[in-house]
């Protein structure tokens, strides 16, 4: 398969995926209009916003495959290394707090609270992992880790 064929295949799948994300945004809105339960409404809001963000990421991918040059250099990441390190430290602390709360909730029968706390921990872990992934773009000569 040629590079151009691969790009077209990826673009087609991404556009199909975007249609699904749009349908999910609509569906979550319908659920929110129907339900007055604050947990259901919150979960639908979370999913809706994630779907909106997924659509943005997919569009950047499409743009990068069609025409727009999307690049990230080592200098881009090195420039903000200290802020990334600060942010990563905060993410680590939020994970620690969420884990402590989950440990305290274990076996207490507070299922809604445990459900929401587990969501928060997983989301903070996702943020931590994204920040760590940025390190792959750093200059190998820059020896200071962002999670120092």
BATIPA-547111 format. One record per atom (N, C-alpha, C): residue in one letter; residue number from 1; atom name; x, z, y; chain. Coordinates in steps of 0.02 Angstrom, whole numbers, plus 50000, padded with zeros to 5 digits. Last residue first. Example, Ala and Ser with C-alpha at 12.3 -4.5 7.8 and 13.67 -1.06 7.14 Angstrom:
2
aa;i;at;u;w;v;ch
S;2;N;50642;50354;49888;A
S;2;CA;50684;50357;49947;A
S;2;C;50645;50394;50002;A
A;1;N;50660;50390;49716;A
A;1;CA;50615;50390;49775;A
A;1;C;50660;50390;49835;A
% end
This chain:
148
aa;i;at;u;w;v;ch
X;148;N;50543;51871;50752;A
X;148;CA;50601;51916;50750;A
X;148;C;50581;51988;50756;A
X;147;N;50470;51753;50735;A
X;147;CA;50443;51816;50711;A
X;147;C;50500;51867;50700;A
X;146;N;50545;51649;50779;A
X;146;CA;50492;51672;50824;A
X;146;C;50462;51737;50799;A
X;145;N;50723;51670;50759;A
X;145;CA;50656;51660;50732;A
X;145;C;50604;51682;50781;A
X;144;N;50861;51591;50825;A
X;144;CA;50817;51649;50834;A
X;144;C;50747;51632;50809;A
X;143;N;50937;51476;50820;A
X;143;CA;50937;51520;50761;A
X;143;C;50890;51581;50768;A
X;142;N;50938;51320;50852;A
X;142;CA;50906;51378;50884;A
X;142;C;50893;51428;50827;A
X;141;N;50977;51218;50773;A
X;141;CA;51031;51254;50807;A
X;141;C;51004;51318;50841;A
X;140;N;50859;51159;50734;A
X;140;CA;50895;51199;50684;A
X;140;C;50952;51240;50715;A
X;139;N;50726;51166;50845;A
X;139;CA;50794;51142;50836;A
X;139;C;50830;51187;50786;A
X;138;N;50561;51169;50772;A
X;138;CA;50615;51194;50814;A
X;138;C;50682;51164;50796;A
X;137;N;50462;51135;50687;A
X;137;CA;50479;51086;50739;A
X;137;C;50538;51108;50782;A
X;136;N;50437;51243;50611;A
X;136;CA;50465;51184;50577;A
X;136;C;50488;51131;50627;A
X;135;N;50370;51332;50692;A
X;135;CA;50442;51340;50684;A
X;135;C;50474;51279;50652;A
X;134;N;50236;51308;50676;A
X;134;CA;50269;51277;50733;A
X;134;C;50346;51282;50728;A
X;133;N;50203;51392;50573;A
X;133;CA;50213;51321;50557;A
X;133;C;50247;51284;50615;A
X;132;N;50180;51512;50639;A
X;132;CA;50240;51505;50597;A
X;132;C;50255;51432;50582;A
X;131;N;50057;51480;50697;A
X;131;CA;50115;51495;50739;A
X;131;C;50180;51487;50700;A
X;130;N;49979;51465;50581;A
X;130;CA;49987;51409;50627;A
X;130;C;50049;51419;50672;A
X;129;N;49985;51595;50529;A
X;129;CA;50014;51540;50491;A
X;129;C;50025;51478;50535;A
X;128;N;49916;51667;50628;A
X;128;CA;49986;51682;50613;A
X;128;C;50020;51624;50578;A
X;127;N;49789;51608;50612;A
X;127;CA;49825;51602;50676;A
X;127;C;49900;51614;50665;A
X;126;N;49760;51651;50482;A
X;126;CA;49763;51579;50496;A
X;126;C;49802;51568;50561;A
X;125;N;49753;51788;50504;A
X;125;CA;49806;51762;50460;A
X;125;C;49815;51687;50471;A
X;124;N;49639;51790;50582;A
X;124;CA;49702;51811;50613;A
X;124;C;49761;51787;50570;A
X;123;N;49547;51752;50484;A
X;123;CA;49556;51710;50543;A
X;123;C;49622;51727;50578;A
X;122;N;49556;51857;50393;A
X;122;CA;49574;51790;50372;A
X;122;C;49587;51744;50432;A
X;121;N;49508;51963;50475;A
X;121;CA;49576;51964;50448;A
X;121;C;49599;51894;50428;A
X;120;N;49376;51920;50501;A
X;120;CA;49425;51929;50556;A
X;120;C;49497;51928;50530;A
X;119;N;49321;51922;50371;A
X;119;CA;49324;51860;50410;A
X;119;C;49378;51865;50464;A
X;118;N;49331;52059;50346;A
X;118;CA;49369;52012;50304;A
X;118;C;49375;51944;50339;A
X;117;N;49240;52106;50439;A
X;117;CA;49310;52125;50445;A
X;117;C;49354;52078;50405;A
X;116;N;49120;52052;50389;A
X;116;CA;49144;52031;50455;A
X;116;C;49218;52047;50464;A
X;115;N;49114;52121;50264;A
X;115;CA;49111;52049;50268;A
X;115;C;49140;52023;50333;A
X;114;N;49112;52255;50307;A
X;114;CA;49168;52231;50266;A
X;114;C;49172;52154;50267;A
X;113;N;48990;52256;50374;A
X;113;CA;49052;52271;50411;A
X;113;C;49113;52246;50372;A
X;112;N;48905;52229;50268;A
X;112;CA;48907;52184;50325;A
X;112;C;48972;52194;50364;A
X;111;N;48930;52339;50180;A
X;111;CA;48944;52270;50160;A
X;111;C;48949;52221;50218;A
X;110;N;48971;52480;50157;A
X;110;CA;48958;52448;50222;A
X;110;C;48974;52374;50215;A
X;109;N;49010;52547;50044;A
X;109;CA;48944;52518;50046;A
X;109;C;48924;52487;50112;A
X;108;N;49135;52596;50023;A
X;108;CA;49091;52636;50065;A
X;108;C;49021;52607;50070;A
X;107;N;49231;52520;49958;A
X;107;CA;49190;52565;49919;A
X;107;C;49140;52607;49958;A
X;106;N;49328;52502;50101;A
X;106;CA;49324;52489;50029;A
X;106;C;49282;52542;49994;A
X;105;N;49353;52538;50232;A
X;105;CA;49285;52517;50214;A
X;105;C;49274;52510;50139;A
X;104;N;49489;52561;50234;A
X;104;CA;49444;52617;50249;A
X;104;C;49372;52601;50227;A
X;103;N;49535;52432;50210;A
X;103;CA;49552;52486;50163;A
X;103;C;49505;52545;50172;A
X;102;N;49488;52371;50326;A
X;102;CA;49462;52351;50261;A
X;102;C;49476;52403;50208;A
X;101;N;49568;52436;50422;A
X;101;CA;49495;52444;50423;A
X;101;C;49464;52425;50357;A
X;100;N;49694;52389;50383;A
X;100;CA;49680;52461;50382;A
X;100;C;49605;52474;50382;A
X;99;N;49673;52252;50407;A
X;99;CA;49687;52276;50339;A
X;99;C;49673;52350;50332;A
X;98;N;49657;52253;50546;A
X;98;CA;49602;52230;50503;A
X;98;C;49612;52255;50431;A
X;97;N;49785;52298;50584;A
X;97;CA;49725;52337;50601;A
X;97;C;49667;52317;50556;A
X;96;N;49866;52193;50535;A
X;96;CA;49877;52262;50512;A
X;96;C;49814;52305;50525;A
X;95;N;49816;52088;50610;A
X;95;CA;49810;52086;50537;A
X;95;C;49818;52156;50508;A
X;94;N;49855;52128;50736;A
X;94;CA;49783;52123;50722;A
X;94;C;49771;52120;50646;A
X;93;N;49994;52121;50719;A
X;93;CA;49962;52186;50732;A
X;93;C;49887;52183;50718;A
X;92;N;50012;51984;50703;A
X;92;CA;50032;52030;50649;A
X;92;C;49999;52098;50658;A
X;91;N;49971;51941;50829;A
X;91;CA;49933;51922;50770;A
X;91;C;49949;51968;50711;A
X;90;N;50073;51996;50907;A
X;90;CA;50004;52019;50917;A
X;90;C;49961;52002;50856;A
X;89;N;50181;51922;50859;A
X;89;CA;50182;51995;50852;A
X;89;C;50112;52023;50860;A
X;88;N;50142;51794;50902;A
X;88;CA;50147;51809;50831;A
X;88;C;50147;51884;50818;A
X;87;N;50154;51810;51041;A
X;87;CA;50089;51797;51012;A
X;87;C;50089;51814;50938;A
X;86;N;50293;51826;51051;A
X;86;CA;50248;51878;51076;A
X;86;C;50178;51871;51044;A
X;85;N;50334;51703;50999;A
X;85;CA;50354;51765;50966;A
X;85;C;50309;51822;50987;A
X;84;N;50282;51618;51096;A
X;84;CA;50259;51612;51026;A
X;84;C;50275;51676;50988;A
X;83;N;50358;51657;51204;A
X;83;CA;50285;51668;51206;A
X;83;C;50255;51663;51135;A
X;82;N;50483;51614;51159;A
X;82;CA;50472;51685;51173;A
X;82;C;50397;51701;51175;A
X;81;N;50465;51472;51142;A
X;81;CA;50483;51516;51087;A
X;81;C;50466;51589;51100;A
X;80;N;50442;51366;51225;A
X;80;CA;50392;51420;51224;A
X;80;C;50405;51472;51170;A
X;79;N;50552;51283;51204;A
X;79;CA;50533;51301;51272;A
X;79;C;50486;51361;51275;A
X;78;N;50547;51256;51069;A
X;78;CA;50599;51301;51093;A
X;78;C;50581;51326;51164;A
X;77;N;50446;51159;51067;A
X;77;CA;50435;51225;51036;A
X;77;C;50485;51276;51062;A
X;76;N;50503;51053;51136;A
X;76;CA;50435;51076;51153;A
X;76;C;50423;51147;51127;A
X;75;N;50623;51032;51069;A
X;75;CA;50625;51059;51138;A
X;75;C;50557;51086;51158;A
X;74;N;50581;50970;50955;A
X;74;CA;50610;51037;50950;A
X;74;C;50610;51070;51018;A
X;73;N;50427;50884;50994;A
X;73;CA;50500;50889;50985;A
X;73;C;50521;50962;50977;A
X;72;N;50296;50796;50937;A
X;72;CA;50315;50862;50959;A
X;72;C;50390;50869;50943;A
X;71;N;50182;50664;50974;A
X;71;CA;50245;50689;50948;A
X;71;C;50255;50760;50973;A
X;70;N;50087;50526;50970;A
X;70;CA;50082;50598;50970;A
X;70;C;50145;50624;50936;A
X;69;N;50039;50385;51048;A
X;69;CA;50097;50416;51019;A
X;69;C;50089;50492;51026;A
X;68;N;49890;50304;51012;A
X;68;CA;49924;50354;51052;A
X;68;C;49983;50384;51015;A
X;67;N;49838;50219;50907;A
X;67;CA;49874;50194;50966;A
X;67;C;49916;50245;51002;A
X;66;N;49798;50260;50775;A
X;66;CA;49776;50197;50805;A
X;66;C;49821;50173;50862;A
X;65;N;49851;50382;50744;A
X;65;CA;49858;50328;50695;A
X;65;C;49841;50260;50724;A
X;64;N;49818;50461;50851;A
X;64;CA;49889;50454;50834;A
X;64;C;49901;50397;50784;A
X;63;N;49679;50454;50846;A
X;63;CA;49715;50425;50903;A
X;63;C;49788;50413;50886;A
X;62;N;49660;50527;50726;A
X;62;CA;49639;50456;50732;A
X;62;C;49677;50422;50788;A
X;61;N;49710;50653;50766;A
X;61;CA;49740;50616;50710;A
X;61;C;49723;50542;50713;A
X;60;N;49620;50680;50868;A
X;60;CA;49691;50674;50884;A
X;60;C;49728;50637;50828;A
X;59;N;49504;50689;50791;A
X;59;CA;49510;50636;50841;A
X;59;C;49583;50626;50862;A
X;58;N;49531;50802;50713;A
X;58;CA;49522;50737;50680;A
X;58;C;49531;50680;50730;A
X;57;N;49531;50897;50815;A
X;57;CA;49592;50885;50777;A
X;57;C;49588;50817;50743;A
X;56;N;49396;50888;50856;A
X;56;CA;49451;50874;50903;A
X;56;C;49516;50858;50867;A
X;55;N;49331;50927;50738;A
X;55;CA;49319;50860;50765;A
X;55;C;49375;50841;50814;A
X;54;N;49373;51059;50729;A
X;54;CA;49394;51011;50677;A
X;54;C;49386;50940;50703;A
X;53;N;49305;51111;50838;A
X;53;CA;49378;51108;50840;A
X;53;C;49404;51059;50788;A
X;52;N;49173;51100;50790;A
X;52;CA;49192;51067;50852;A
X;52;C;49267;51059;50858;A
X;51;N;49184;51183;50678;A
X;51;CA;49169;51112;50669;A
X;51;C;49187;51072;50731;A
X;50;N;49205;51306;50743;A
X;50;CA;49257;51278;50700;A
X;50;C;49246;51203;50689;A
X;49;N;49080;51318;50805;A
X;49;CA;49140;51311;50846;A
X;49;C;49199;51284;50806;A
X;48;N;48999;51329;50690;A
X;48;CA;48987;51276;50739;A
X;48;C;49050;51264;50781;A
X;47;N;49047;51445;50630;A
X;47;CA;49052;51381;50594;A
X;47;C;49045;51323;50643;A
X;46;N;49012;51538;50729;A
X;46;CA;49082;51530;50707;A
X;46;C;49091;51462;50675;A
X;45;N;48873;51522;50731;A
X;45;CA;48912;51509;50791;A
X;45;C;48985;51497;50773;A
X;44;N;48842;51566;50602;A
X;44;CA;48827;51497;50620;A
X;44;C;48866;51476;50683;A
X;43;N;48880;51700;50613;A
X;43;CA;48913;51657;50565;A
X;43;C;48902;51583;50582;A
X;42;N;48787;51742;50712;A
X;42;CA;48859;51745;50724;A
X;42;C;48897;51699;50677;A
X;41;N;48666;51724;50645;A
X;41;CA;48679;51688;50707;A
X;41;C;48754;51686;50722;A
X;40;N;48683;51816;50540;A
X;40;CA;48673;51745;50525;A
X;40;C;48690;51703;50587;A
X;39;N;48691;51933;50616;A
X;39;CA;48747;51914;50573;A
X;39;C;48742;51839;50557;A
X;38;N;48568;51942;50685;A
X;38;CA;48631;51934;50723;A
X;38;C;48690;51914;50680;A
X;37;N;48425;51849;50649;A
X;37;CA;48473;51897;50622;A
X;37;C;48540;51888;50656;A
X;36;N;48338;51755;50682;A
X;36;CA;48351;51804;50735;A
X;36;C;48401;51857;50710;A
X;35;N;48338;51581;50645;A
X;35;CA;48352;51650;50626;A
X;35;C;48363;51694;50687;A
X;34;N;48315;51457;50707;A
X;34;CA;48266;51484;50659;A
X;34;C;48275;51558;50647;A
X;33;N;48422;51428;50786;A
X;33;CA;48356;51427;50817;A
X;33;C;48304;51460;50772;A
X;32;N;48524;51432;50690;A
X;32;CA;48523;51482;50744;A
X;32;C;48455;51485;50779;A
X;31;N;48490;51319;50615;A
X;31;CA;48487;51386;50583;A
X;31;C;48483;51439;50637;A
X;30;N;48516;51221;50711;A
X;30;CA;48448;51229;50684;A
X;30;C;48440;51298;50652;A
X;29;N;48654;51236;50725;A
X;29;CA;48609;51247;50782;A
X;29;C;48538;51259;50760;A
X;28;N;48697;51197;50600;A
X;28;CA;48707;51267;50620;A
X;28;C;48663;51284;50680;A
X;27;N;48660;51060;50607;A
X;27;CA;48628;51105;50559;A
X;27;C;48637;51178;50578;A
X;26;N;48747;51011;50707;A
X;26;CA;48674;51007;50715;A
X;26;C;48639;51057;50670;A
X;25;N;48869;51036;50645;A
X;25;CA;48855;51064;50710;A
X;25;C;48780;51065;50723;A
X;24;N;48855;50957;50531;A
X;24;CA;48860;51029;50524;A
X;24;C;48846;51065;50590;A
X;23;N;48859;50830;50588;A
X;23;CA;48797;50852;50553;A
X;23;C;48797;50928;50545;A
X;22;N;48991;50831;50635;A
X;22;CA;48935;50825;50682;A
X;22;C;48869;50849;50651;A
X;21;N;49057;50836;50511;A
X;21;CA;49065;50892;50559;A
X;21;C;49008;50890;50610;A
X;20;N;49019;50711;50460;A
X;20;CA;48998;50773;50426;A
X;20;C;49003;50833;50473;A
X;19;N;49084;50629;50551;A
X;19;CA;49011;50626;50545;A
X;19;C;48984;50688;50511;A
X;18;N;49216;50663;50522;A
X;18;CA;49188;50680;50588;A
X;18;C;49112;50677;50586;A
X;17;N;49227;50605;50396;A
X;17;CA;49231;50677;50402;A
X;17;C;49201;50700;50469;A
X;16;N;49228;50471;50433;A
X;16;CA;49175;50496;50389;A
X;16;C;49170;50572;50394;A
X;15;N;49346;50472;50506;A
X;15;CA;49283;50457;50540;A
X;15;C;49223;50479;50499;A
X;14;N;49437;50500;50403;A
X;14;CA;49430;50547;50460;A
X;14;C;49365;50534;50497;A
X;13;N;49424;50386;50324;A
X;13;CA;49405;50452;50297;A
X;13;C;49394;50503;50354;A
X;12;N;49472;50289;50415;A
X;12;CA;49405;50284;50387;A
X;12;C;49381;50351;50361;A
X;11;N;49604;50335;50435;A
X;11;CA;49557;50332;50491;A
X;11;C;49485;50330;50466;A
X;10;N;49659;50317;50307;A
X;10;CA;49655;50384;50336;A
X;10;C;49603;50386;50392;A
X;9;N;49650;50177;50298;A
X;9;CA;49616;50219;50249;A
X;9;C;49607;50291;50277;A
X;8;N;49734;50139;50403;A
X;8;CA;49662;50121;50404;A
X;8;C;49622;50164;50357;A
X;7;N;49857;50188;50356;A
X;7;CA;49829;50212;50419;A
X;7;C;49754;50199;50422;A
X;6;N;49871;50109;50240;A
X;6;CA;49866;50182;50234;A
X;6;C;49834;50211;50297;A
X;5;N;49885;49984;50299;A
X;5;CA;49829;49997;50254;A
X;5;C;49817;50072;50246;A
X;4;N;50006;50005;50369;A
X;4;CA;49944;49989;50406;A
X;4;C;49882;50002;50363;A
X;3;N;50095;50023;50264;A
X;3;CA;50084;50077;50312;A
X;3;C;50018;50066;50350;A
X;2;N;50029;49958;50108;A
X;2;CA;50068;49953;50170;A
X;2;C;50051;50013;50215;A
X;1;N;50043;50000;49941;A
X;1;CA;50000;50000;50000;A
X;1;C;50045;50000;50062;A
% end
